[in-house]
Amino acid sequence: MRIQQLARRFFRHCAGLGTVLFLVWTPQSFGQDADANAPNASATQDIVISEPDLFQVMNPAALQLGNIMDFAKRDIKITLRNVHSAPLHIERIRVTCSCLAIESEVTATLLKPQEEISFIAKLDAAEIKPGPFSRMVLVEVKGHDIILVYINGTVQPMLRFAPGQVLNLGTFAGRDVPWERSITITSTFPAEQTLLLQPPTEDELFNYELLSESPQVFKLSIRPKLPLPIGKLHHLVRLPVSGVDNYGPVVVAVGGTVTGWQPVLESEQLNFTLSELQPGEAVVKEIHFVVKEQSEEALARPPFAIRRRQNHNHSEASTNTIAKEEFASDVTKQIAFWEGIAAGLDAPRLPPSATMTKTAQADSVLVTLSFPADFFTQRRRQIIPFTYNKNSCGMLTIIARP
């Protein structure tokens, strides 16, 4: 009762600021996850409704869910009675967490004193991290502050994921080197409940294989359909479930950054002296383009983080650096690979009087630049930008010294 009195005093003190309160507690206002902004569960376990002088919750026990399984779904019937001395005009009933949805929209409803209204709030525990939680249903009443109806419970994790529910692949090319990663899913359901996972549906990015190593242990293997699209990889994999009612699907995630192969200049500066040049002969210089593995610093910055509400607070897999496998593969040691790199290289701002030829080698692309004999007597410094598939891949500075 003490907590209820404090809650009423707080809301009355903020009369007229209902919208401000909503913005503070709404995660979308700050682009954050709902869990980060939800009220402290332990502080709201005894609170059913923020304004008991207006509404009475007729089935308060239904809002105290107790222990519920992760990935479980629950329909919660909420019945409110107008205990105010005057009619109450409900303008809207809504939620602020993706874990909740109102089954049928409630708008423009007039409740006379002692009249009741019932509606269904659908809860998806897959959207809540394990542990105690408190979520709110917001009832907007004309002329009054927003009324909060609290749903409380504790999410119990029933599955373990190794190395984690999220596979963070790091930054990698994702073009022509096959690889495989796997997640082991272990069920902790009691013996009388047999959880059966079904293979996920094949999609445009990955092939999947699901094996059952024992009645409670499943191994999901993931293989890419190469080449993967360039850009951020934010991919959720849903595994259908049977054997346990109102549970599932189980969700895992694959994330990373796909860059394609990124050739770079082996050296970005080329120096020579004019005394080296033969009178009347063209100036011919050679440079090499190589493919470098992503730096450890770049790989240390996770390119993808699944929302906290989806990862169930299980530890995220350490970065599975596909780039290391790609760089060490035989693909990068074949002439055909370097011919593909050479085909995409260009120097769009090469002076019109100069020419460029590209030759694939076993470990690089040899680029030969040819300039007229008097080119560097007129200018001592020349900057040549290069592109690969029309994206910048380096800038060569040529300096001719006396």
C-alpha positions in Angstrom: 0.0 0.0 0.0 2.9 2.3 0.8 4.2 1.9 -2.8 0.8 2.6 -4.2 0.5 5.8 -2.3 3.9 6.9 -3.5 3.0 6.1 -7.0 -0.3 8.1 -6.8 1.5 11.1 -5.3 4.1 11.0 -8.1 1.6 10.9 -10.9 -0.5 13.7 -9.3 2.7 15.8 -8.9 3.2 15.3 -12.7 -0.4 16.1 -13.6 -0.6 17.4 -17.1 2.7 15.9 -18.1 1.4 12.5 -19.1 2.9 12.8 -22.5 6.3 13.7 -21.1 6.2 10.6 -18.9 5.3 8.5 -21.9 8.3 9.8 -23.8 10.6 9.1 -20.9 9.4 5.5 -20.6 9.1 4.7 -24.3 12.3 3.1 -25.6 11.5 4.2 -29.2 12.0 7.8 -28.1 15.7 7.2 -27.6 16.2 4.4 -30.0 16.9 2.0 -27.1 15.7 -1.4 -26.2 12.5 -1.7 -24.2 14.3 -3.6 -21.4 16.6 -0.7 -20.8 13.8 1.7 -20.0 11.2 -0.6 -18.4 10.4 0.1 -14.7 12.4 -1.8 -12.2 10.6 -5.1 -11.8 11.2 -5.4 -8.1 9.8 -1.9 -7.5 6.5 -2.6 -9.3 5.7 -6.2 -8.3 3.1 -4.9 -5.7 1.6 -2.3 -8.1 -1.3 -3.4 -10.3 -2.6 -0.1 -11.5 -1.2 3.5 -11.1 -4.7 5.1 -10.4 -6.8 2.8 -8.2 -9.2 5.7 -7.5 -10.3 5.6 -11.2 -10.1 1.9 -12.2 -10.1 -1.3 -10.3 -8.4 -4.4 -11.9 -11.0 -7.1 -11.4 -8.6 -10.0 -12.1 -5.3 -8.8 -10.5 -4.0 -12.4 -10.2 -4.0 -12.7 -14.0 -1.4 -9.9 -14.2 1.0 -11.7 -11.8 2.4 -14.3 -14.3 5.0 -15.9 -12.0 7.6 -18.0 -13.9 7.2 -18.2 -17.6 9.4 -19.9 -20.2 11.6 -17.9 -22.6 10.1 -18.0 -26.1 6.6 -18.6 -24.5 3.5 -16.8 -25.6 0.7 -15.9 -23.2 -2.7 -14.3 -23.7 -3.6 -12.1 -20.7 -7.2 -11.0 -20.1 -7.4 -7.7 -18.3 -10.7 -6.5 -16.9 -11.0 -2.9 -15.6 -14.0 -1.4 -13.6 -14.7 2.3 -13.4 -14.7 3.0 -9.6 -14.8 6.7 -10.1 -17.9 8.8 -9.3 -18.2 10.0 -12.9 -18.1 8.4 -16.4 -14.6 7.8 -17.8 -13.9 8.3 -21.5 -11.2 5.8 -22.6 -9.5 7.3 -25.7 -7.0 4.5 -26.4 -5.3 1.5 -24.9 -1.7 0.8 -26.0 1.6 -0.7 -25.1 5.3 0.5 -25.2 7.1 -2.8 -25.5 7.4 -5.1 -28.5 6.8 -7.9 -26.1 3.1 -6.9 -25.8 0.3 -6.3 -28.2 -3.4 -5.5 -27.7 -5.5 -8.2 -29.5 -8.3 -5.8 -30.5 -7.8 -2.1 -30.7 -9.7 -0.2 -27.9 -10.7 3.4 -28.7 -13.4 5.9 -27.8 -15.1 3.9 -25.1 -17.3 5.5 -22.4 -17.5 3.7 -19.1 -20.2 4.7 -16.6 -19.5 4.2 -12.9 -19.2 0.5 -12.1 -19.1 -0.5 -15.7 -16.3 -2.8 -16.9 -14.2 -3.3 -20.0 -12.1 -6.4 -20.9 -9.3 -6.8 -23.4 -6.6 -9.2 -24.2 -2.9 -8.4 -24.0 -0.7 -10.8 -25.9 2.7 -11.4 -24.3 5.7 -12.8 -26.2 8.5 -13.8 -23.8 11.0 -14.1 -26.6 11.1 -10.3 -26.5 12.1 -10.1 -22.9 15.5 -11.0 -21.4 15.5 -13.7 -18.6 14.8 -12.6 -15.1 12.1 -10.5 -13.3 10.2 -8.1 -15.5 7.4 -5.6 -15.3 5.7 -4.3 -18.4 3.0 -1.7 -18.8 -0.3 -1.3 -20.6 -1.2 2.3 -21.0 -4.8 3.4 -20.7 -5.4 6.9 -22.0 -8.4 8.5 -20.3 -9.8 11.9 -21.4 -9.0 14.6 -18.7 -6.7 12.3 -16.7 -3.1 11.3 -16.6 -2.1 8.1 -18.5 -3.0 5.1 -16.4 -0.5 2.3 -16.2 -1.6 -1.3 -15.7 1.4 -3.5 -14.8 2.1 -7.1 -15.9 4.7 -8.8 -13.8 6.6 -12.0 -14.0 9.9 -13.8 -14.3 11.3 -15.2 -17.6 13.0 -18.6 -17.1 15.6 -19.5 -19.7 14.9 -23.0 -21.0 17.6 -23.2 -23.6 21.4 -22.8 -23.6 23.3 -21.7 -26.7 26.9 -22.4 -27.4 29.0 -20.5 -28.3 26.1 -18.1 -28.1 22.7 -17.1 -29.5 24.5 -14.6 -31.8 27.1 -15.6 -34.3 29.3 -12.4 -34.8 31.2 -13.1 -38.0 33.3 -9.9 -37.9 34.2 -8.0 -41.1 34.9 -10.3 -44.1 34.8 -10.4 -47.9 31.9 -12.9 -48.2 32.5 -13.5 -51.9 33.9 -16.9 -52.9 35.4 -18.7 -49.9 33.0 -21.2 -48.4 32.7 -21.6 -44.6 30.6 -23.1 -41.9 29.5 -22.1 -38.4 27.4 -23.9 -35.9 25.3 -23.3 -32.8 24.6 -26.0 -30.2 21.2 -25.6 -28.5 20.6 -27.6 -25.3 17.1 -28.0 -23.9 16.6 -27.9 -20.1 13.0 -28.9 -20.2 12.0 -31.6 -17.7 11.8 -35.2 -19.0 8.0 -35.1 -19.3 8.3 -32.3 -21.8 10.1 -33.2 -25.0 11.1 -30.1 -27.0 11.5 -30.8 -30.8 13.3 -28.3 -32.9 12.5 -28.2 -36.7 15.0 -27.0 -39.3 14.6 -23.4 -40.3 13.3 -22.6 -43.8 16.1 -22.1 -46.4 16.5 -18.5 -47.3 18.3 -16.3 -49.8 21.5 -16.0 -47.6 22.2 -19.3 -45.9 21.7 -23.1 -46.1 20.9 -24.8 -42.8 21.3 -28.3 -41.3 19.8 -29.3 -38.0 21.0 -32.5 -36.3 19.8 -33.9 -33.0 22.8 -35.2 -31.1 20.6 -36.4 -28.2 16.9 -35.8 -27.2 17.9 -32.5 -25.6 20.8 -31.4 -27.7 20.6 -29.9 -31.2 23.3 -28.7 -33.5 22.4 -26.0 -36.2 25.0 -25.7 -39.0 25.0 -22.5 -41.1 26.6 -22.2 -44.6 26.5 -19.1 -46.8 25.1 -18.8 -50.3 28.0 -17.0 -51.8 28.5 -14.2 -52.8 26.7 -12.5 -49.9 25.4 -9.0 -50.4 27.7 -6.2 -49.5 26.8 -4.3 -46.3 25.8 -4.9 -42.7 24.5 -8.5 -42.0 21.6 -8.5 -39.6 20.0 -11.9 -40.1 17.6 -13.7 -37.7 17.1 -17.5 -38.0 13.8 -18.9 -36.7 13.5 -22.6 -35.8 9.9 -23.9 -35.5 9.1 -25.8 -32.3 6.8 -28.7 -31.4 6.3 -30.7 -28.3 5.7 -27.8 -25.9 2.5 -25.7 -26.2 2.7 -22.0 -26.7 6.4 -22.0 -27.1 8.7 -20.8 -29.9 9.9 -20.3 -32.5 13.5 -20.3 -31.2 15.5 -17.4 -32.6 19.3 -17.2 -33.3 21.1 -14.5 -35.2 24.0 -14.1 -37.6 25.7 -10.7 -37.9 28.7 -9.1 -39.4 29.9 -6.8 -42.1 30.4 -8.0 -45.7 32.8 -5.8 -47.6 33.8 -7.9 -50.6 37.5 -8.2 -51.5 39.2 -4.9 -50.9 42.5 -4.5 -52.9 44.9 -1.9 -51.6 48.2 -0.4 -52.9 51.2 -2.2 -51.5 52.9 1.2 -51.4 51.1 4.5 -51.7 54.1 6.6 -52.7 56.5 6.1 -55.6 59.7 8.2 -55.6 62.4 8.5 -58.4 64.9 11.1 -59.6 64.8 12.8 -63.0 68.4 11.7 -63.5 67.2 8.1 -63.8 65.2 8.9 -66.9 66.6 8.4 -70.4 66.1 11.4 -72.8 63.1 10.9 -75.1 62.0 7.6 -73.5 58.6 7.1 -71.8 58.6 7.0 -68.0 57.4 3.5 -67.0 56.7 2.6 -63.3 55.2 -0.5 -61.7 53.0 -0.8 -58.6 51.3 -3.7 -56.9 47.8 -4.2 -55.6 47.3 -6.8 -52.8 44.5 -8.0 -50.6 45.0 -7.4 -46.9 43.3 -9.2 -44.1 41.1 -7.0 -41.9 43.0 -5.5 -39.0 42.5 -6.8 -35.5 41.3 -3.3 -34.4 38.6 -3.4 -37.0 37.5 -6.9 -36.1 37.4 -6.0 -32.4 34.5 -3.6 -33.1 31.4 -5.8 -33.3 29.6 -4.9 -36.5 26.3 -6.3 -35.3 24.6 -6.5 -31.9 21.3 -8.3 -31.7 18.8 -6.4 -29.5 19.0 -7.4 -25.8 15.4 -8.5 -25.8 16.2 -11.0 -28.5 19.5 -12.5 -27.2 17.9 -13.6 -23.9 20.9 -12.4 -22.0 22.9 -15.4 -23.2 26.5 -14.6 -23.9 27.2 -13.5 -27.5 29.5 -15.7 -29.4 33.1 -14.3 -29.7 33.9 -12.9 -33.1 34.1 -15.8 -35.6 36.5 -14.1 -37.9 35.7 -15.5 -41.3 38.3 -13.0 -42.7 41.2 -15.2 -41.4 39.9 -18.2 -43.2 39.4 -16.3 -46.4 42.8 -14.8 -46.4 44.5 -18.2 -45.7 42.4 -20.0 -48.4 43.8 -21.3 -51.7 41.4 -19.0 -53.5 43.7 -16.0 -53.0 46.6 -17.9 -54.4 45.1 -18.5 -57.8 45.6 -16.5 -61.0 41.9 -16.5 -61.7 41.2 -14.7 -58.4 43.7 -12.0 -59.2 42.3 -11.7 -62.7 38.9 -10.9 -61.1 40.6 -8.2 -58.9 42.4 -6.8 -62.0 39.1 -6.5 -63.9 37.6 -4.3 -61.3 40.6 -1.9 -60.9 40.6 1.5 -62.6 42.3 4.9 -62.5 39.5 7.2 -63.7 41.6 10.4 -63.3 44.7 9.1 -65.0 46.1 11.9 -67.2 45.0 11.4 -70.8 48.6 11.2 -72.0 49.4 8.3 -69.6 48.4 4.6 -70.0 47.8 1.8 -67.6 48.1 -2.0 -68.0 47.1 -4.7 -65.4 48.6 -8.1 -65.0 47.4 -10.8 -62.6 50.1 -12.5 -60.7 50.1 -15.3 -58.1 49.8 -13.0 -55.1 48.9 -9.5 -56.5 47.9 -7.4 -59.5 50.9 -5.7 -61.2 49.9 -2.3 -62.5 52.2 -0.7 -65.1 51.9 3.1 -65.6 53.5 4.8 -68.6 54.0 8.5 -69.0 55.4 10.7 -71.8 59.1 11.5 -71.6 58.6 15.1 -70.6 55.6 14.5 -68.3 57.6 14.9 -65.0 59.7 17.9 -66.2 56.4 19.9 -66.3 55.2 18.6 -62.9 57.2 17.0 -60.1 54.3 15.5 -58.2 51.3 13.5 -59.5 48.5 12.0 -57.5 46.5 9.2 -59.1 43.4 7.9 -57.3 42.4 4.2 -58.0 39.0 2.6 -57.7 37.8 -1.0 -57.4 34.3 -1.7 -58.7 33.9 2.1 -58.8 34.7 2.4 -55.0 37.9 4.2 -53.9 40.7 1.7 -53.1 43.8 3.9 -52.8 45.7 6.9 -53.9 49.2 6.8 -55.4 51.5 9.8 -55.1 54.4 9.9 -57.6 57.2 12.3 -56.7 60.0 13.1 -59.2 63.0 14.6 -57.5 65.7 16.6 -59.3 
